[in-house]
């Protein structure tokens, strides 16, 4: 069991599902976000309001931590200045504060949008070159490269989890891209428990028959997804409009993010169910 674990983005939807399992993996879980409050906390959990854009605040939060699970940031495409503060500077502050505090590992919520412009007909591995679809995806590329740099130059381990889509399956893209909440927990747990990771990339996706990515180079992490979006296929396909092979939103791994104008929301058209977990 870890002595101290830090979770950023604890007030978000994915963070809400991670708080309880992470609280059982450490003697102390520090959950942090910019929200004033996250309500009731779990045993071993304490909430600290902190801004990713402040290195001083990240230094305080990460003091004495063994690892940090970094899910905080703007979770959508946005104007570059906003992405710069939260997602780019915020990532630097987390890695730099982790290094200065002798934190062992950063477990990072990266995204398929770091490689979102690849066509889905190309079965991509964890070793493909970056090909971002938005400023949001570009920030994920920056953070992945930051993790690589801090491993090579400073010995700080990172596991960058390129999450495809972690939300209810209500569209055809999600039949391949879905990451269930239970598999999200399995993925983060594997990223924490693996004895040695160095700098690693793994796709955050469930055991879907139609998964469009290849995780074999990350097998050493021991991540074994158990859920499969195919159970939703009949219902989803029955109401889906005919596919358009000329629509980059359907043809590219990034989905709608591949077609939106830079700076405009990519999730606005995705009908994401906000089923945040409540204690």
N, C-alpha and C positions, 0 to 999 in steps of 0.2 A: 504493500500500500504506500502511495506517495504521501509525503508530509503535507505539501501544499500544492494545489492545482488551481489555475486561474482560467476562467471562461469569459471571454469578451463577447459582446452581442447577446448577453443573457436575456434581454428583454424582447428579443426577436422570436419569430415563430419556431425556427429550428433550435435556437437556444433553449426555448421552453421545454423541448423534448430531451435535451441533453443534461439539464440541470440535475435531475434526480439520479440518473446513473453515474454521473461524474461525482456527485456528492458521496457516493459509496466507494469511490476509487482513491480517496485521499482523506487524511485526517482533517483537512480543512479545504473547502472549496470556496474560493473568492469569485463570485459572479459579479460582473461589471457591465455597465452600459451608461448611456447619457440620460436615461429615464430617471425621474426623481425616486421611483420606487418600483419594485417588482412584486410587491405583496408578500405573502407568506413564503418563508424559506424552508428548505429541507434541513434535516439533521446534518451537522457539519458544514452547512452553507452559510455564508455571510455576503450581503450585498454591499458593494462599494460603487457609488456613482463616480464615473471617471470618463474623461474625453480622450479618445484615441489621438486627437490632434495635438495633445500636450505630452511632450516627452517626460516632463516632471511628474505628471500624474501616472503615466505608465511605469515610471521608475518606482513610484510608491506602491502601486498595485502588485508589481512583480517581485518585490523584495522578498527573498526567502522561498520563492516558488521553485518547484522541481520542473514543471512543464506549464505551458500556456496553450489553451485551445482557443484559437483566434477566429471567431465568427462575426466580430463586429465590423461594421462598415455600411455604406449605402448599398442596398441589395438589388439595385436596378441601374439601368443606364440613366445618366443625369448629366447636366452641363459639366464641362471639364473642371472648372474651378471647384465645384463641390466634390467631384471624384478625387481631385488632387488633395484636398484637405483630409477627407475621411479615409479614403481607400489607399492612396499612395503615401502621403505623409504618415497616416495612421499605421500602415504596415511597417514603414521604417521605424517609427517610434516603438512598436512592439518588438521588432527584432533587436533594435539597439538596446532597449531596456532589458530584454532577455539576456543579451550578451553581457551587459554591465552587471547584471545581478546573478551571473553564473547559472542561468536557467539551462537545463539540459536540452530541451526540445520544444520547438514550435509546431503544433498541429494546426494546419491552416485550411480554412474553407476557401479553396480556390474554386474554379468553375470551368465548365465546358466552354465558356465564352472566351477563354484564353486561346482556344483553337476553333472558335465557332464558325469560321468561314470555310472550313473543309466540307466537301460534299458528304452527305450521309452514305452515299454509295462507296465511299472510301472507309474501310474498317481501320480506324486509327489507333495506334498504340500510344503508350505514355512517352515515347521518345520522339514524336513528331515535333517539328519546329512550331513555334508560336504562330498563330494566325487569328488575331483577335477580331471580334465583330463589332466592338463598341469601345468607348472610353472605359466603360466598366470592365470589359474583357482585357483592355490594355493594362489596367491597374492590376489585374490578376497576373498578367505576364510579368509586370514589374515585381510583384511580391514573390513569384516563383523564382525569378532571377536573383532577387535579394536573398532568398533562402539558400540558393545555390552558392552565392558569394560568401555568405556568412558561414556556410559549412566549409568551403574551400579555404577561406582565409582565417576563420576564427573558431572553427570546430563546433559550431552550434548546429545541432541536428534539426531537420525540418521534414515533415510529411505534408505535402501539398495535395489535398483531396479535391480533384476536379469534379465537383458535383454537377450532374446533368440536370435533373429536375426532381426536387424533393417536395412533392405536393400531390394532392389527390389526382388520380388518373381520369381525366375528362376530355382528352384529345388524342389524336392518333400519334403525335410525336412522343407522348408520354408512354406509349406501349413499348418503346425502346429505351427511353431516357429515365424512367421512374426509379427513384431511390426511396424506398419505404422508410418510415421513421424508425422501425426496428432495425433495418439494415444500416441506416445512418448511425445508430448507436453502436452496432457491431463494427462499423468502419472506424469510428473514432476510438472505440475501445482497442481495436487491433493496432491503431497508430500509436496509442499510448503504451500498450503492453509489449510490443515487439522490442526485444532487448537492444538491437542496434538498427538504426535506420539510415544514418548518414543523411544525405539529401535525397528524398524520394518523391515520386509522383504516382498517384493512384487515382483511377476514375471512381467517383462516387455514383454507383449504379447498382440496382438490384440484379437478381439472377434472371433477367428477362430473356425470353427466347429471341427477341428482336433487338437486343442491346447492340449499338453500333460502334462500340469501342472495345479495345483489347487490353486486358489487365495482366497478361501473363508475366510481364517484367516486374510486376509488383507482388507476385505470389509469396515472396518471402515475408510479407506483412501478415500473412495468415488470415486475410479478410475473406470470409466465406458467406456471401449473401444468400439469403434463404427465400426471399419473396420473389414473385414473378408476375409482371403486369399482364401476362397473357390471360389471367382470370377475368380481366376487364375487357378483353378484345372484342368479344361478340357484341356487347352493349355499345362500346365506343364506335366500332365500325358500322353498326347499323344506322347511326345518325350522322356519320361523317360525310362532308361534301366530297365530291370527286377530287382526287389529288391533282395538283398542277405542277408538272415537272419543271416549269419555267419560273416558279415562285421560289426564290432563295429561302424564304421562311419555311418552306416545306423541304427543300433540297439540302439545306445546310445544317450542320450539327447545332448551330446556335439558335435554330428556330426563328421566332419573330425578331430576335435581336439582330439577325442577319439582314433585315430589311428596313429597320427603323432609321430615321435620320439621326446622326450623331447628336447626343445630348437629349434625345427624346426617350421617354419610357419604353422599355422593351416588354415589361410585364403587363402593360395596360390592356393588351388584347388577349392575355393568356387565361383569364377567368380562374385565377388562383384562389382556391378556397382558404380562407384565413382561419384555419382550425387550430389555433394556438392551444397548447395544453394548459389546463388550469389545475392548480393544486386543490 
